[in-house]
Amino acid sequence: MTPVELLARLSTLVPPPRYPLVRHRGLFAPSAKRRSAVVRRPDRPDRPERTREEPSVT
């Protein structure tokens, strides 16, 4: 097997970009009625993200 053939075979194992590899069912499904009881809400989106301050050079 040549290196190009190996890469061609390996590339078929890589999923396409943004392809969901995990499918959720039950309470973790996106449309579950009781999902809010078991899934933590993300932080408030209106809060600005923290930026790492550069150390001061003195």
Secondary structure, 3 states (H helix, E strand, C coil): CCHHHHHHHHHCCCCCCCCCCCCCCHHHCCCCCCHHHHCCCCCCCCCCCCCCCCCCCC
